[in-house]
Amino acid sequence: MRYLVPVVLILALFGCEQNASQQTDNASLSEPGRVAVAKTPDYLNKPLQGKVTQRGLYRMVRSGGIVDDARTTTGKVVASPVIELVRSTERIPLVKGAQMYLQYRIWPLPNQPAYVELRRVLKHPEMTLPDGSVTTGSDFMVRRKVSSNHVIVYTGYGFDEDYELVEGDWVFQIWRGDQKLIEQKFTTYRPDPTEIASLRQVLDLGNKVLTRMESPHNPNPGLNWPRVVVGDKDSDVPAGVAEIKRSTTGIPAP
């Protein structure tokens, strides 16, 4: 299941002749029918680029719950997931609770409008849904926020049901118009019992996550902020989990 500038150019003009030219230009702009046109920054004229910045096996820390979305492979998504990177890899073990995610960056984009429409494509091996229908992926539009001329966002897929555990190649693509900017392939496989037992210790940590209104070394409780605490003691965390990196997707990631 998928839990998945207008730029003001300030010209410093010095000298009598330059000041005179400035006055002439300003006067001409005030004439009827004359319109001042802002220059597009050079970096926005460069070709649009896309790059995968992280990819691998993640675990779910918490989410906003499961919601319906008819566009997706299973008709469901997990809203506002918070995920942690377990290991950077393109080989994903088929274990319930495993999350297969990537983070991508697209640039340069103008800051206005503040959002960009992208096409998100997922291709995967044949999956038979509970109603008997067969699906091989999804293809739909997503709206992503532009910040500092970049889009930086996560997308992925989470394995929650037995019927989702299909082996083979899973390919994620991100398009803008007819330009493919991102492509990431993962290969799922069936792990042996030893690997499953090892992964369970990490993936099941999501059930122990607590949110506390406290901050360390802060004598004023009015200035506290929510922070996530995994377990009550450090001893609850299996060896190697200290290296996990937390990432907040901030949006539904179908």
Secondary structure as GFF3:
##gff-version 3
##sequence-region A 1 254
A	DSSP	alpha_helix	16	29	.	.	.	ID=ss1
A	DSSP	three_ten_helix	42	45	.	.	.	ID=ss2
A	DSSP	beta_strand	49	62	.	.	.	ID=ss3
A	DSSP	beta_strand	66	68	.	.	.	ID=ss4
A	DSSP	beta_strand	76	78	.	.	.	ID=ss5
A	DSSP	beta_strand	82	88	.	.	.	ID=ss6
A	DSSP	beta_strand	91	93	.	.	.	ID=ss7
A	DSSP	beta_strand	98	107	.	.	.	ID=ss8
A	DSSP	beta_strand	115	128	.	.	.	ID=ss9
A	DSSP	beta_strand	134	145	.	.	.	ID=ss10
A	DSSP	beta_strand	151	158	.	.	.	ID=ss11
A	DSSP	three_ten_helix	162	164	.	.	.	ID=ss12
A	DSSP	beta_strand	168	176	.	.	.	ID=ss13
A	DSSP	beta_strand	179	189	.	.	.	ID=ss14
A	DSSP	alpha_helix	193	203	.	.	.	ID=ss15
A	DSSP	three_ten_helix	204	208	.	.	.	ID=ss16
A	DSSP	beta_strand	209	213	.	.	.	ID=ss17
A	DSSP	three_ten_helix	221	223	.	.	.	ID=ss18
A	DSSP	beta_strand	226	230	.	.	.	ID=ss19
A	DSSP	three_ten_helix	234	236	.	.	.	ID=ss20
A	DSSP	three_ten_helix	241	243	.	.	.	ID=ss21
A	DSSP	beta_strand	245	248	.	.	.	ID=ss22
###
